[in-house]
Structures are given as structure tokens and as C-alpha cells.
Amino acid sequence: MAEGAAGPQRAYTAPCPGCGAPVEFRSAQSTHAVCPYCQSTVVRQGDTLARIGKMAELFDDFSPLQLFASGRYEGQGFTLIGRLQYRYEGGTWTEWIAALDDGRSGTLSEDNGTFVFSLPFELTREAPSAEQLRLGLATAFEGRSFTVTSVQEVMLVSAQGELPRLPALGQPFTVVELRGDGQDVLSLEYDTRPPGAWLGRAVRLDQLQLSGLRDGSVREDKARSFSCPHCGAAVTPLLADSKSITCASCGSLIDLSRGIGGELRHALQDEPVQPLIPLGATGSLQGGTWQVLGFQHRMGQAPGDDEQFGWSEYLLYNRMGGFSFLVDAEDGWSMVAPTTGAPRLASDGKAATYLGNRYALQYAYEATTTYVAGEFYWKVERGQTSFNRDFANGPALLSMEKSGKEITWSSGKRIDSAQVASAFGLDARKALFKRADAAPLSSAPRIGCGTIILILFLLLIVLIILSTCSGGTSSGYSGRSAGGSYGGYSSGGSHK
């Protein structure tokens, strides 16, 4: 044994029982490892290694992370020593095993560009069964308040490096995710009894002072090109783990959730909607450079209302910032991203509190995806539905989307239409970007008090006349001035 380079850890190396190559354990917490040469899965048994199977090949991804990248979290140095890759109904996500210098083992979880750093969380009482933790339930663990935001059946599909735990390969188990009204994320994994618990919070990669990252996040892999199952044209995904893509030639929506080479399902889209911002365009917004990967048009309808409204959403990607949504609605543009914490919803559903700020309910409605273009990290489908609630606090926006197995919250703020056009170099077409936000109240002509009194007097006379003529009661009217799910649909959450 030899002293490790970082902190008090001691490295342990033994020959792989499958091929004889050296397999190294850097952390005393690690019990399993995957041989980097023959993919044998091995377990430590004293001073020797025992082979217990062979690990499936890793699926490639566009992550900037890789083994042996290092950084700092809450004052502690850490090194990424392993990786677990999971699959669930809506896609895939990755957990990186982090060996901290003080001997602890944590995870840096990555799902669709969102990162959460978690540490083991000790429960003094055994967690309830997964069946008891229904979606939307408010509960408490160790004096902390949480809301159940995701209940998913998952399975381990691949692993790499050394690991403090190893769920059975290909065997489904339940993962329940709970979020606090701040930035806390509690994950319960029911592959063991009692279930394992991890508590984490959202982090940005630039906050972790990382070194040793991959050079690029987008691959140019011509082997990933395939023929459109409808028209035969070449289709090449930009990101390695995309779940849906549209054919640029015929507009067909293609399901990639089974991976390239699997059976490709497609759906024809005969009602194309042209995005204002071209797919692939890059622009600078809110201090970052974003690339437009996808576009979807959605329709909404409030319960009991016959009228529908529509809006558009652009999926934006930034290597260090992950994914965000640029929303184009009748009442203006907004830029939002999924939250880590779960805002606290009032008992009557008419308000929500997040990070100490109260948001008032604006709209509640059923949302349906009607048209898709480009590439998406989740399995997007025409006809995909969710129940949405939109809240606002001045220019600040908050949105909740509830689907069958998940509740997703997003937050952001309104932005000026001219800023959007300028960000993507479309100033010549900025008139097309103008929405209801084009004339702020502060710039409207001022109306004198005398004029207001006269208008109110005339309105009173009109109401009296109408009441006299009708001799009855008028039916109420409620309408929504503009569509817009402020958050877009984000399948998967952060999963730790």
C-alpha cells in the first residue's frame, strides 16, 4: 500500500482476476470496481479481488466531467473516482463518485446539464416505503421539510471506476426524490433495505474549482448518423444522449430513447411551425453564450374553458450552465431554468413561496405539445401533456408542471423582446419579436384625474342602461391574456 497524493487516503492495488491488469482503489469507502481493461466487475475480499461479472459498456455522453477530475466542495478537496449510469422511463442520468480528502464518499450527480453534490444522509428512523411517498406529498425527514417531486423505476445500465456501492445491473428499483423549499435535494434509493439516503444541493461546475475536465462537450461522431425512417435523409444528433430529434428534410419526430441502432419510431408532423430563432443559432443572454438545440410549440387550455392559447419554447444549452428555456408567449419573452428546490405551494394553490419570495398564481391549465423541431435531452412526443401552474412576482416567474411521475418547478424572469432579437443577431427582424411587453406602463401617455373620473362616469351610465335592458344577470367571463409555461417540460429532474 502507498500513501495517496490527496489527503490521508491510502491507495490499494491488486490484479484483476479477469485479465491480470492492475485495479486500483483510491478510497477506503470503495467496495467494488470495474476493471478499465476487460470491464470485469470486481469486489474487494481482504487483500484479493473476486470477479462477480462483467459490466456493460458505458454509453457516451457530452459531459465535461471525467474520471480523476478534481475540485473543492464546502472547503474539502475531492477527486472523481467512479461513475454509475442509470436509465429510467424518461431518459438517463449519471452519478459521479467523489472521494473527499477527509475520507468521505459523495456523489456529483448529473442529469441533463444540472449538477447536485450529495453526501450520505443518516436517518434515525427507517424511511417509509416507496408506495407511501406519493407524488406531491409534503413530509419531513430529520426535522427538514420536503415535497415528493419524483417517483421513478430505474436500473443501473453501466459503471466505471471504483464504487462504494453497486446496485444489481439491469435490475429495476425505485428512486424517490424529495426537494426542500430552498436548495436541498433528498434522494432515497430502494435497492437496499433500509433504503440508502443522500442529501445534496445544486452546484455549478465553475463553483467547484474543477480541473482535469474534458476538452469538449459536443462530439462530431459521423457514425451516429442514421437514415430517417420516413424519408431516408441523413440525421445526425448533436448531443450523444439525446432522446428525440426531428428530421430536417421531412420534419418527422424520431424517438431515440432506445439508442442509435435500435428500432427507431417516428411520427409525421403535418402542421409545421417556423421558429423565429433558427436551430443551431448561438446568442448571449444573462451573461452566458447559449446554443439553440430544440424548439417546441405548445397549446394550453384552462379547466372549463373552451378557448385555447399557444406559445413556443426554445431549448438552450451552455456547456457549464446546462440547459435553459427561452419562452415566447403573447405577454412577452422569458428565460427560465428548472429549480433544484421545490417551492412551497399554498394549501389553496393560489400562491407559492420560493427562496423567501411569494409568487401569486397567474394561470392554471392543461398543456399539450403540438409541434417539435430540433433535438431534446428528454423523450418529447406530440400530444405530451402536463398540468401547469404559472406564478409571478413582478418580473420574476415561477412555474410548476405535473406529469404522471414527476413534478418539475422552473424559475426565471421576463426579458425584453429587443434583447432577445439582439442576442441572436436578429436586429433586422426585431419587429417580429415584439409582444405585449413592447410598451411598458412607464412609457404610456399619462391620463389626468379628470379624464379618469369622466371615463368612470360614462362606464357607470352604460352599465345602468345594460342592466335595465337585459332585466337579468350576465354570465361571468374569465380569460388568459397570454400563454406561456414559464419553465418548459423537463423530464428527469436532477436525481441527486
SULDA-V581526 format. One record per helix or strand. SS is the DSSP state (A for helix, B for strand). FROM is the first residue (numbers start at 0). TO is the last residue. If there is no record, write none. Layout:
# SULDA-V581526
ss/from/to
SS/FROM/TO
SS/FROM/TO
This chain:
# SULDA-V581526
ss/from/to
B/1/2
B/9/14
B/21/24
B/31/33
B/39/44
B/47/53
B/69/72
B/75/87
B/90/99
B/104/110
B/113/119
A/129/131
B/137/140
B/143/162
B/168/168
B/172/178
B/183/188
B/195/202
A/204/207
B/210/210
A/221/223
B/225/226
B/233/234
B/243/245
B/252/254
B/264/266
B/281/284
B/287/300
B/308/317
B/321/328
B/331/337
B/343/344
B/350/353
B/356/375
B/384/392
B/395/401
B/405/414
A/416/422
A/426/432
A/435/437
A/440/442
A/448/469
